[in-house]
Amino acid sequence: MKKKESSFHDIGEILRSVIPERKFDEADSLKMISEAWDSLIPQPAAGHSRPLGIDRSVLTIGVDHPVWKVELDGIRKEIVRKAAKLAPRLDIREVKFVLSASRSIL
């Protein structure tokens, strides 16, 4: 009797076949940026903000109060430079600030 070959495939292979590689890069880069957040953003702003996503070379940052949007806007170029250095494959060129739930409750 001939042994039947397994039809199981590596989940990573399956996902890569249906999801563009760039989406994996974005997720990995967002995780890396999140882990380095406290060194990327000065305190106390780091405690009131968090990276939410990366799309088309734009890093979206959530802040818990409008005052932090203003504060971070003042160092926008520095944030772009540091984020681009952390995730060079994504060519981050801009940041966008949005109101979002507090980082501490997520």
Buried (B, 14 or more C-beta within 10 A) or exposed (E): EEEEEEEEEEEEEEEEEEEEEEEEBBEEBBEBBEEBBEEBBEEEBBBBBBBBBBEEEBBBBBBBEEEBBEBBEEBBEEBBEBBBEBBEEBEBEEBBBEEBEBBEEE
